[in-house]
Amino acid sequence: MSLIQQQQQSLKSIKNVLPALTSGHHCGIARNFSLKNNYHSLSTQSGVKLNTSLNNYFSQCKEALAFSNTCFKSQQQRFYSTPTNKKCWKCDADNKIEAIFCEKCKTVQNLSRGVDYFSIFGIQRSFDIDLKSLKAKFLKLQQAVHPDNYSTKSDKEKEYSEQQSSYLNKAYHCLVEPLDRATYLLTLLGHPTEESETLNNNVEFLMEIMTINEFIDNAECIEDIEDIFSENEARIDLAIRNLSIFFQAEVWEAAQNETIKLRYWKNIERSLKDWQPKNKGKK
């Protein structure tokens, strides 16, 4: 299946989301965005024109979803955990469960159960996150809680700093990668990818993956895989944009399937980066 066919197939997936985007739960979208009409226009395009139009279409879909969020803000509240309190082990002051330091005595706290990767950074549970802001928060928190700063502190503070530092590392490296972030968020929201069998039973898609991998295995020079690499990078970008739309629209099966697709594309990307000529090292 060519990249253009992949894009057209992606558009068909988005078409299935359109009824949800234009329903009463997303008030105002039908008046402000002609998504269905634009979909039919895109479906008849091909080549470079499709690539350009597709970018515009994705932007329009995201604008529609952003607008719709103002109409059902209360519905989205289930995305965010209700914070509960914990007592500071040193001064007994009340703190939010995700607190790394006591708000009163500034002492490092233990890592509580139920703290997810989003809440530890104080950000909403969402696929679309500000990576620049996330990195800044990570570096600031990691510097403050790093175990080296607690070498002369009590055993309890040493233990808690190691807990928090380790968890911050895991959380950051998960959220910074789109595939890991999507997989984690789906699990957090009760829709793990393991429950989606639709794509795993898609023989055509699996045959395409097998064909690509065989081509990579049989490639004799770097020129043989350059086109595959470019197309695969475009597929990854497309999958990430699809995920943004599916998460915002709360279309969980589509998000599950797109996450599985992205996992395959990332595996191919890894194979391409690790590729070596078969005759390398032979005399």
C-alpha positions as CSV (number, residue, x, y, z in Angstrom):
1,M,0.0,0.0,0.0
2,S,1.5,3.4,-1.0
3,L,1.7,6.4,1.3
4,I,-1.1,8.1,-0.6
5,Q,-3.3,5.1,-0.1
6,Q,-2.3,5.2,3.6
7,Q,-3.4,8.8,3.8
8,Q,-6.7,8.1,2.1
9,Q,-7.3,5.2,4.5
10,S,-6.5,7.5,7.3
11,L,-9.1,9.9,6.0
12,K,-11.7,7.1,6.0
13,S,-10.9,6.5,9.7
14,I,-11.5,10.2,10.4
15,K,-14.7,10.1,8.4
16,N,-16.0,7.6,11.0
17,V,-15.2,10.2,13.7
18,L,-17.2,13.0,12.0
19,P,-20.6,12.1,13.3
20,A,-19.3,12.4,16.9
21,L,-17.7,15.8,16.0
22,T,-20.9,17.2,14.5
23,S,-23.3,15.8,17.1
24,G,-25.1,17.8,19.8
25,H,-22.3,17.0,22.3
26,H,-20.0,19.2,20.3
27,C,-22.2,22.2,19.8
28,G,-21.3,24.7,17.2
29,I,-19.0,22.6,15.2
30,A,-21.4,21.9,12.4
31,R,-22.1,25.6,12.0
32,N,-18.4,26.7,12.0
33,F,-16.7,23.8,10.2
34,S,-17.8,21.9,7.1
35,L,-15.8,18.9,8.0
36,K,-17.9,16.4,6.0
37,N,-17.8,18.4,2.9
38,N,-14.0,18.9,3.2
39,Y,-13.6,15.1,3.7
40,H,-15.3,14.3,0.4
41,S,-13.2,16.9,-1.3
42,L,-10.0,15.4,0.1
43,S,-11.0,11.9,-0.9
44,T,-10.9,12.8,-4.6
45,Q,-7.3,14.2,-4.4
46,S,-4.0,12.5,-4.8
47,G,-0.3,13.2,-4.7
48,V,1.2,16.5,-3.5
49,K,-2.2,18.2,-3.6
50,L,-3.5,15.6,-1.1
51,N,-0.5,16.2,1.2
52,T,-1.1,19.9,1.3
53,S,-4.8,19.6,1.7
54,L,-4.4,16.9,4.4
55,N,-2.3,19.3,6.5
56,N,-5.1,21.9,6.2
57,Y,-7.7,19.4,7.0
58,F,-6.0,18.2,10.2
59,S,-5.6,21.8,11.3
60,Q,-9.3,22.3,10.8
61,C,-10.3,19.2,12.7
62,K,-8.1,20.2,15.6
63,E,-9.6,23.7,15.6
64,A,-13.1,22.1,15.7
65,L,-12.2,19.9,18.6
66,A,-10.6,22.8,20.5
67,F,-13.8,24.8,20.0
68,S,-16.0,21.9,21.1
69,N,-14.1,21.5,24.4
70,T,-15.7,24.7,25.6
71,C,-19.1,23.1,25.1
72,F,-18.6,20.0,27.2
73,K,-15.9,21.0,29.8
74,S,-17.8,19.1,32.5
75,Q,-17.6,15.9,30.4
76,Q,-13.8,16.2,30.3
77,Q,-13.5,16.4,34.0
78,R,-13.3,12.6,34.2
79,F,-9.9,12.9,32.3
80,Y,-8.4,14.4,35.4
81,S,-8.0,12.7,38.8
82,T,-9.5,14.4,41.8
83,P,-6.5,15.2,44.0
84,T,-6.5,13.8,47.5
85,N,-4.4,14.8,50.4
86,K,-1.5,13.2,52.2
87,K,0.2,14.2,55.5
88,C,3.8,15.4,55.5
89,W,5.8,12.7,57.3
90,K,7.9,15.4,59.0
91,C,5.5,18.3,60.0
92,D,2.1,16.6,59.5
93,A,0.9,19.3,57.2
94,D,-1.7,18.5,54.5
95,N,-0.4,18.2,50.9
96,K,-1.7,17.1,47.6
97,I,-1.1,13.5,46.9
98,E,1.3,14.3,44.0
99,A,3.4,16.8,46.0
100,I,7.1,16.1,45.8
101,F,7.9,18.6,48.6
102,C,5.8,19.6,51.6
103,E,4.3,23.0,51.0
104,K,4.9,24.0,54.6
105,C,8.4,22.7,55.6
106,K,9.7,22.0,52.0
107,T,10.8,18.5,52.9
108,V,10.9,15.9,50.2
109,Q,7.9,13.6,50.4
110,N,7.3,9.9,49.7
111,L,6.0,8.8,46.3
112,S,2.3,8.0,46.8
113,R,0.3,5.4,45.0
114,G,-2.1,6.7,42.4
115,V,0.3,9.5,41.2
116,D,0.4,9.2,37.4
117,Y,3.0,10.5,35.0
118,F,0.9,13.6,34.2
119,S,0.0,14.7,37.7
120,I,3.6,14.5,39.0
121,F,4.4,17.3,36.5
122,G,1.1,19.1,37.2
123,I,-0.2,18.8,33.7
124,Q,-3.6,17.5,32.3
125,R,-4.0,14.0,31.0
126,S,-3.9,14.7,27.3
127,F,-2.1,13.3,24.2
128,D,-1.3,16.9,23.2
129,I,1.2,18.3,25.6
130,D,3.8,21.1,25.5
131,L,7.1,19.3,25.2
132,K,9.1,22.4,25.8
133,S,7.3,23.1,29.0
134,L,7.4,19.5,30.1
135,K,11.2,19.4,29.7
136,A,11.6,22.6,31.7
137,K,9.5,21.2,34.5
138,F,11.4,17.9,34.4
139,L,14.8,19.6,34.6
140,K,13.7,21.9,37.5
141,L,12.2,19.1,39.5
142,Q,15.0,16.6,38.8
143,Q,17.6,19.1,39.9
144,A,15.7,19.8,43.1
145,V,15.1,16.2,44.1
146,H,18.3,14.6,42.8
147,P,19.8,12.1,45.4
148,D,23.2,13.9,45.3
149,N,21.5,16.8,47.1
150,Y,20.5,14.5,50.0
151,S,23.8,12.8,50.7
152,T,24.0,14.4,54.2
153,K,20.2,14.1,54.9
154,S,18.3,11.5,56.9
155,D,17.9,8.0,55.6
156,K,14.2,8.7,55.0
157,E,14.9,11.8,52.9
158,K,17.5,9.8,50.9
159,E,15.0,7.1,50.2
160,Y,12.3,9.5,49.2
161,S,14.5,11.5,46.9
162,E,15.6,8.4,45.1
163,Q,11.9,7.4,44.7
164,Q,10.9,10.7,43.3
165,S,13.9,11.1,41.1
166,S,13.4,7.6,39.6
167,Y,9.7,8.2,39.0
168,L,10.3,11.6,37.4
169,N,12.7,10.0,34.9
170,K,10.3,7.2,34.0
171,A,7.4,9.7,33.7
172,Y,9.4,12.1,31.5
173,H,10.8,9.5,29.1
174,C,7.3,8.1,28.7
175,L,5.5,11.3,28.0
176,V,8.1,12.8,25.7
177,E,7.6,9.9,23.2
178,P,4.3,9.9,21.3
179,L,4.0,6.1,21.1
180,D,4.7,5.6,24.9
181,R,2.5,8.6,25.8
182,A,-0.5,7.2,23.7
183,T,-0.1,3.7,25.1
184,Y,0.2,5.0,28.7
185,L,-2.7,7.4,28.4
186,L,-5.0,4.7,26.9
187,T,-4.2,2.4,29.8
188,L,-4.8,5.2,32.3
189,L,-8.2,6.0,30.8
190,G,-9.2,2.3,30.8
191,H,-8.7,1.5,27.1
192,P,-5.4,-0.5,26.9
193,T,-4.3,-1.4,23.4
194,E,-4.2,-5.1,24.3
195,E,-8.0,-5.0,24.2
196,S,-8.1,-3.9,20.5
197,E,-8.1,-6.9,18.2
198,T,-9.4,-5.0,15.1
199,L,-6.0,-4.1,13.7
200,N,-4.3,-7.3,14.8
201,N,-6.8,-9.1,12.6
202,N,-6.2,-6.8,9.6
203,V,-4.5,-9.2,7.2
204,E,-3.9,-6.6,4.6
205,F,-2.1,-4.3,7.0
206,L,0.0,-7.1,8.5
207,M,1.0,-8.3,5.0
208,E,2.1,-4.7,4.2
209,I,4.3,-4.7,7.3
210,M,5.8,-8.1,6.4
211,T,6.5,-6.9,2.8
212,I,8.3,-3.8,4.1
213,N,10.4,-5.8,6.5
214,E,11.4,-8.3,3.8
215,F,12.4,-5.5,1.5
216,I,14.6,-4.1,4.3
217,D,16.2,-7.5,4.9
218,N,17.0,-7.9,1.2
219,A,18.3,-4.3,0.7
220,E,21.9,-4.3,-0.6
221,C,22.7,-0.6,-0.3
222,I,21.5,2.5,1.5
223,E,19.8,3.8,-1.7
224,D,17.5,0.8,-1.5
225,I,16.0,1.9,1.8
226,E,16.0,5.7,1.4
227,D,12.5,5.9,0.0
228,I,11.2,3.5,2.6
229,F,12.7,5.6,5.3
230,S,11.1,8.8,4.0
231,E,7.7,7.1,3.6
232,N,7.9,5.6,7.0
233,E,8.6,9.0,8.6
234,A,5.6,10.4,6.9
235,R,3.5,7.5,8.2
236,I,4.7,8.2,11.8
237,D,3.8,11.9,11.4
238,L,0.4,11.0,10.1
239,A,-0.3,8.5,12.9
240,I,0.6,11.1,15.5
241,R,-1.7,13.7,14.0
242,N,-4.5,11.0,13.8
243,L,-3.9,10.3,17.5
244,S,-4.3,13.9,18.4
245,I,-7.7,14.0,16.8
246,F,-8.9,10.6,18.1
247,F,-7.9,11.4,21.7
248,Q,-9.6,14.8,21.6
249,A,-12.8,13.2,20.1
250,E,-12.6,10.4,22.7
251,V,-12.9,7.8,19.9
252,W,-11.1,5.0,21.9
253,E,-11.1,2.2,19.4
254,A,-9.6,4.5,16.7
255,A,-7.0,5.7,19.1
256,Q,-6.1,2.1,20.1
257,N,-5.7,1.0,16.5
258,E,-3.7,4.1,15.5
259,T,-1.4,3.4,18.5
260,I,-0.9,-0.1,17.3
261,K,-0.1,1.2,13.8
262,L,2.4,3.7,15.3
263,R,4.1,0.8,17.1
264,Y,4.6,-1.0,13.9
265,W,5.9,2.1,12.1
266,K,8.3,2.8,15.0
267,N,9.6,-0.8,14.8
268,I,10.3,-0.3,11.1
269,E,12.0,3.0,11.8
270,R,14.3,1.1,14.3
271,S,15.0,-1.6,11.7
272,L,15.9,1.1,9.1
273,K,18.3,2.9,11.5
274,D,19.9,-0.4,12.5
275,W,20.2,-1.6,8.9
276,Q,23.7,-2.7,7.6
277,P,24.7,-4.0,4.2
278,K,24.7,-7.8,4.1
279,N,28.3,-7.8,2.7
280,K,29.7,-5.4,5.3
281,G,32.8,-6.9,6.9
282,K,33.2,-9.6,4.3
283,K,36.5,-9.7,2.4
